[in-house]
Amino acid sequence: MKKRTVVPRMAACMAAAGCLACTPRPDNVAFLPEAPDYADSCMWYRSADTVGRRADVFYIAPTCVWSWPDERGDTCCYMNVRDASQRAAVDGSNRLAAALFGESCRFFSPYYRQITMNVWFGPVTEIDARYAAAHGDIVRAFEYYMEHFNEGRPFLLAGHSQGAKAVVELLKHTLTEEQYDRMVAAYVFGFSIDRSELSEYPLLKPAADSTDCGVVVCFNSVSDTGAVSPLFRNNAVCINPLNWRTDTAYAPPSANAGSVFFRASGVSDTLVGRVGGRIDTVSRTLVIDGLDDEEYYIPSIGALFPKGNYHVQELNLYFLNIQRNIDRRIAAFGKSGLNP
């Protein structure tokens, strides 16, 4: 294994440099770039190597874009899916997720008019108002995927941050019973599900172990409960990706198969046996140790993710544990009666 020599924050979407210091205006909710056409292959990030993959993954990228001015000077709070620089920002996350899921799955990720990072600093009412347009794209992309790409195959839903929110909303409002029967699992990286959602929406079933299917795999990581994001303070769901338990049992660093960080060149640096952690039952958050909080802190998003919050690194920290778990859940799904 190679020793990591790069600063890990550089691999993360939310650490994008050169962000615009602009504030979204409430009267600008309807200012949208042109909608993506999912019949256009350019509106998808797809894996090239699909031979032998036993399932698909429909993956939704996290927030990777900051608000930007158009040619008239108006502030846009949504991604322009046709802008090369904005697509490049999103593709860092897509490459990471494709590496994570691609060993077992055909990979499909739609470009969508995600709300920009600036929006998340605003009130919940504004976030929800703006997110509706972004989610409309996700629903259309998922329906297109199901009609044109899926071909009746087992599939996983997955997303990180804003993408994880999209996964939760798809489970709440979009999946049909037939589609759910073919869903291996839903990986909700770095988002929250509260108790009222669990009681109201039957497809939100928290994972209880490493092989259950039709479940939601959800966790958020901090080094101290004081670093829990204000966005996730009502979270009720957490599984420990180091030992796949939902109780407070501590998973030592030896349980970490490998944290993986990718350089811009595509070369990966792997840390084995570095991170350990246990679930805090009050915040339903994974409290980890073994890392230097200062090294992973991103000041530009510190108001949402304080020092000691590892939101940006959720896929990287448990990369090999998650990758192996994806394969195990797909195998378990096949044994349950529907052979992938």
N, C-alpha and C positions, 0 to 999 in steps of 0.2 A: 504493500500500500504506500502511496506517495504521501509525504508530509505536506500539509496545507501551508502554502506560503503567500496566499493572497488574502486581502481583507474580504470577508464573506459578504459584507453588505453590497459589494459590487455586483453580485449575482442576482440581486433582488429588484423586482420591478419598482417598488415604492421608493427605492433609493435613487431614482433617475435624477441625473444632474441637469442643471440649467433650467429648473422649473420656473414658471412665470408667477410672479407675486401678485396675482389678481384674485379678486374676491367675486364669487358668483352673485349676480343680482337677482332678487326674487322675481322681478318682472321679466326675467330672461329664461324662464322655464321652457318655453316653447321654441327657443332658438336651437334648431337641430340640423346637423349635417344631413346629407342625403342618406336614405336608408339603404342598408346592404341588400343585395339580391342574392339569395342563397343558391340560386341556380347557376351563378357565376362561380367557377372553381376558385377564383382569386379571393373569395370571401371565406375560404376555409384554410386552416392550417392542418394538414393531414400527414400521417406517417407514410413513408415510401415503402417500407418493408412490412408487408402484411401476411406473408406466407406462414402458415402454422399458428396464427394467433387464434385463440379459442373464443374470444369475446371482443366486443368493442368497448371503447370508452368515449363518452360525450363529455368533453372537458371545457370548462368556462374559466377564462383567464381572470386574474385579479386586477385591481386598479393599477394601471401602468402609465397613465397620462395625466398631466396637469392642465388646468384651464388655459386657453390660448385665444389670441385675438384674430378675428378674420380680417379680410382686406378692408372692411369698413371700420375696423377698430372695435367691433362688438365682441364681447367676451363669450366664448363658447365653453360650455361645461360638459361637453360630450366628446368622445373620441370621434375623429374623422377617419372612418375605416379605409379611406382611399389615400390617406396621407402616408407617404413612405416612412417618415421619421416616427410617426405614432405607431405604425404597424411594427417597426423595428423594436420599439420599446416593449410592445406586447409579446413579440416573438421570443424574448429572453425567457419569459414565463412558459411559453409554449414548448420551447426546447427542453426545459427542465421537466415539465410534466410528460412530454413525449418519451423522454429517457426513463422516467419513473414507470409509466404504464406500458411502454412500447414492447417490453419483454413478453408481455402476455396478451396485449390488446391491439387491435387496429385503433388508431388515434384520430379523432375528429374534434376540432376546436373551431368554432365560428368566430370571426371578427364581428364585434358588435359595438354599438354606440354606448360604451360604458360611461357612467358618470365619472368625472375627473376627481382627482384626489382632493381638490379644494372643497368640493361639495360635502365631503365627509366631516369637515370641520364645522358645518352649519347645523341648524336645528333639525330634529328628526322629521318634522313636517316637510321641510325643504328637501331633505334626502329622499323621502318617499315620493314626493311629487316629481322629482327629476328621475328617480330610478324607474318609474313606470315605463318611460320610453325605452330605456336600456333593456328592461325585461321583455318588452314587446318583441324586440329583436331576438332574444333568446328563445322565446316560445316559437317564433316562426322558424328559427334555425333548427330547433329540436323536432318540430313537425316535419321539416324538410328532410332531416337526417332519417327519421323513422320511415318516411315514404320512399326515399330514394337510395339510402345507403345501408340501412340496417339489415334488410333481407331476412328478418325473423330470427336474428342471432341474439344470444344473451348479450347484455350490455351493462356497463357501469356508468353511473353519473359521477362527476367529480368537478370540484372547483375550489379555488382558494380565494379567501377574502370576499370581494364583491362577487366573484364567481361562485363561492360557497353559498352566498345569499341566494343566488340564482337557482342553485340546486335545491335548496330548501323550498323556494317558491314553486319550482316545478313539481316537487313532491306534494305540496299542499294543494295545488290548483290545476295541474296539467296532466299528469300521468293517468292513463286509463288503467283499468284492472288488468287487461291483457298485457299492456306494457309493463306494469309492475311485476307480473308473474315472470317476466324475462329479465328483470333487473337483478343482477348479482348483488350489488351493494351500492351505496351512495357515499362517497368520500367528501366530507364537508370540512375542509382544512381552514382553520382560522375564522370561524364565525360562531354564532350562538343560536341556540334553540331554547326558548323559555318553556316553563311548565304549562302555560295556557295553550301553546302550540301543540305540545305533546298530547294534551287531552282532547284537543279539537280536531287534529288531523291524523287519521289512523295510519298513513304511510310513513309518518315520522317515528320509526321504531329504533331506538338506540341500540347499537351493537353491544353485545354482552361478552363476546369472546372473539377468538381469532378466525372462526370459520362460519359463523352464522350468516345467513343470506337474507336479502331483502331489507337490510338494516342500514342505519346511518352511522358512519364512522366519523366521529367529531372530536376534536381536541384543540385547546389553546395552551400555549406554553409561556411561563414566566419563571423568573428565578426567585420571585417573592410575590405574595398575593397583593402587595401594595402597587404592583406594576400591572395589574389587570386593566385592560382597556375600558374606558367609560362606555364604549360601544357594546361590551359583552358582560356587563355586571349582572344581568339577569339570566345568564346561561344556566341550563339544567342538565347538559349532556357532556360527558367526557369519558373517553377510553384512553388508557395508557398505551401508546404504540410501542413501548419497550417490552411490555409483558402481556398486552392485550387483556388487561383486567380493568374492572371498573371500581374496585375497592381501593383502599389506601396503601396496599402493599408496595413497598419501595422496590423499584427496578434498578439494580446497580449498573454502573457504566458497562460492565461486561455484557449486559443484555443488549447494548447498542451495537448492532451488526456493522453500522457505518454511517457516519454523517458525510454527505457528499456536497462539495461546492464546485461549481463549474466556472472556469475562466472564460473570457471572451473568445479565446482560441478554441474552445470546446474541450480542452484538457480538464480532467476532473482531479480534485484533491480530496482524499478520503481520510477521515478521522475515525478510528475504530476504538470502541470502549472509552469514550470521553464523557458522554452525557448520561446521567442517571436521573431518576425522578419518581415522584409519587403524586397521586391525585389529592387535591385539597377538596374536602367534601362540602365546604361552605360555598366557595366560588365555583366549584366544578371546573377547576383549572389544573393543568399539569404543572407542578412546581419542580423545576429541574435544577441540577447543579453541574459543575465541571467546566463552566465557560466564564469568560471575562465579559461582564455586562458592557463595559465601556467599548469594547471592540465591536460589539454588535448594535450599538445605539445609533439611531438615525435622527439627528436633531430636527430635521424639517418636518417629521411626523411625530415628534415627541409628545405633543398635546394629546394625541390619540393612543400612541404606543410608547409609554414612558420607558426610561432606562430600566432594563431588566425584563422587558416584554420582548418575546421572540416571535411575534406575529409574522414578520417578513420571512423568517427562516423555517416555517413549519414543515415544508416539504424536504428541505435540505437536512435538517437535524436527524430525521429518522428515515432517511432515504432507503437504505437497504432493508430495514425492518418493514417498511410499507411495501416496497417492491415484492418482497417475499410473501407478504400477507395478501396482496392482490392475487398472486398465483394460487395461494391456498384457498381463498374464497371462491375463485373460479372453479377449482377442482371440486370443492365441496358442493357448489351449485350443480356441477355435472353429476355427482353421485346422488343428488337429491331427486333425480328423475328426468331433468332436462339436460341432455348431454351437449355441452358447448362444442 
